[in-house]
Amino acid sequence: MGRGRVQLKRIENKINRQVTFSKRRSGLLKKAHEISVLCDADVGLIVFSTKGKLFEYATDSWLIFHHLG
């Protein structure tokens, strides 16, 4: 038997929301790296925090700037 469906909703507690963002951001960056290695794909990922802080990952340093201008 599989997992039940999780209902998505905003996390109201500010601290819990920040902790969740940090953990999920790390997982997302790990998955981006994983898909680039396993599939030999160029991957670019841009994430902004609630406060507007930029987090980025790219397999090639020019990738993000090339596609975003």
Beta strands, then each sheet from edge to edge (+ up, - down):
strand 1: 44-48
strand 2: 54-58
sheet 1: 1+ 2-
end
